[in-house]
């Protein structure tokens, strides 16, 4: 079984933009789940792809370019159970 690259991305979004961002994220094949949260960040996204480089491309080329996304913090998973 081939292990896919996995990452968690924390998002800061414009106030009130969470529903729009979640709807857009739900159309991306790489996004496994997304949650609106309270705290320093507004959303947590779990995504997967074939390589870490693909994860980078998804975050910089798709997620960061969404209109209401202010900033992101990406955590690449280095070891999976």
Backbone torsions as a table, in degrees:
resi	resn	phi	psi	omega
1	UNK	NA	131.0	179.9
2	UNK	-84.7	130.0	178.9
3	UNK	-87.5	126.0	179.4
4	UNK	-84.8	155.4	173.4
5	UNK	-70.1	142.1	-177.5
6	UNK	-131.0	141.3	177.9
7	UNK	-147.0	153.2	170.1
8	UNK	-113.8	132.2	-178.8
9	UNK	-121.0	125.6	176.3
10	UNK	-96.2	133.7	-176.7
11	UNK	-120.1	139.4	163.2
12	UNK	-103.8	128.3	-177.8
13	UNK	-125.6	162.4	175.9
14	UNK	-59.6	142.8	178.3
15	UNK	-53.6	129.7	-180.0
16	UNK	83.1	0.1	-177.4
17	UNK	-91.7	0.8	-174.6
18	UNK	-60.5	-44.7	-178.1
19	UNK	-63.5	-42.2	179.3
20	UNK	-64.5	-43.0	179.5
21	UNK	-64.8	-45.1	179.3
22	UNK	-61.2	-39.6	178.7
23	UNK	-63.2	-42.3	178.9
24	UNK	-67.6	-44.1	179.4
25	UNK	-59.9	-34.7	-178.0
26	UNK	-66.0	-16.3	178.0
27	UNK	-87.9	-8.8	-178.4
28	UNK	-89.2	123.5	-177.7
29	UNK	-58.8	-31.3	-175.7
30	UNK	-76.5	-20.2	-177.7
31	UNK	-81.0	118.9	179.7
32	UNK	-84.1	-43.1	178.5
33	UNK	-160.3	157.5	174.7
34	UNK	-142.8	145.2	-176.8
35	UNK	-137.5	140.1	169.9
36	UNK	-85.3	133.8	-175.9
37	UNK	-133.6	163.9	173.1
38	UNK	-100.3	148.1	177.8
39	UNK	131.2	-154.4	-177.8
40	UNK	-62.2	-35.4	178.8
41	UNK	-110.2	159.6	-176.6
42	UNK	-97.1	-27.4	-177.0
43	UNK	-144.0	152.4	172.7
44	UNK	-123.9	130.1	-178.8
45	UNK	-123.3	133.7	173.3
46	UNK	-108.2	126.7	179.4
47	UNK	-137.2	159.6	-178.6
48	UNK	-140.3	153.5	176.4
49	UNK	-159.2	178.5	-176.3
50	UNK	-69.3	-35.7	-177.3
51	UNK	-136.7	162.9	174.7
52	UNK	-62.8	-35.3	178.3
53	UNK	-63.1	-38.2	176.7
54	UNK	-64.0	-38.7	177.2
55	UNK	-58.6	-46.9	178.9
56	UNK	-56.7	-44.8	-178.9
57	UNK	-65.2	-37.6	179.3
58	UNK	-65.9	-46.1	-178.0
59	UNK	-66.8	-50.3	-176.2
60	UNK	-77.2	-34.2	-175.3
61	UNK	-90.7	-20.9	-177.9
62	UNK	-119.9	-59.4	-171.5
63	UNK	-68.8	-48.2	-178.7
64	UNK	-65.3	-21.5	-178.8
65	UNK	-85.6	-5.2	177.4
66	UNK	-66.5	136.0	-172.8
67	UNK	-51.6	-43.0	-172.9
68	UNK	-95.2	6.7	176.3
69	UNK	-84.9	121.5	179.6
70	UNK	-87.2	-43.7	-178.6
71	UNK	-159.6	163.3	178.1
72	UNK	-136.2	156.5	170.4
73	UNK	-134.2	118.5	-176.1
74	UNK	-103.8	130.8	176.2
75	UNK	-116.8	109.8	179.1
76	UNK	-83.1	130.3	179.2
77	UNK	-80.1	123.4	-177.6
78	UNK	-99.0	-17.9	179.1
79	UNK	-145.4	126.6	179.7
80	UNK	-112.9	150.3	179.8
81	UNK	-64.9	NA	NA
